[in-house]
Amino acid sequence: MSETTAAAPTSVAGPAAARGRRARVALRGVQVLIALFFATASALPKLIAHSSAAGPFAEMGWGDPGMYAIGVLELAGAVGLLVPVLQSAAATGLAALMVGAFVTQLTVFDGENAATPIVLLVPLALIAWTRRHHNADLLRLLHRRS
């Protein structure tokens, strides 16, 4: 009888723990996919000055310096999404870039691709919120170095 009583809490906690683990793994998978997107589909064309990136930046009046700056920020954010202590800060930074991209799409390009930044903003906000406990670790590391 004591074996049955001891096994009951484990069976109740088991599914909840399994759901929590699945959620963490799924979120990590989303982080990897978003990091791959930002590194390859978004930052790379800017960093190699591909015409698909150079044209819009020239049209905005930002030119090559603006294009390279945004490309570097996107690549840094992509890498940061894969580093545990940086993932919340990286997601927040990329989310801020997406807000800027959304406003730019609306004001400069008449909303032509305005949905893309919003679609990316949602999982970035989720990552930033869910991984926010890493911000304290990052602050400890920064304070230790100063």
Secondary structure as UniProt FT lines:
FT   HELIX           2..36
FT   HELIX           37..43
FT   HELIX           44..47
FT   TURN            48..49
FT   HELIX           51..60
FT   HELIX           63..82
FT   TURN            84..86
FT   HELIX           87..107
FT   TURN            110..114
FT   HELIX           115..130
FT   TURN            131..133
FT   HELIX           134..145
//
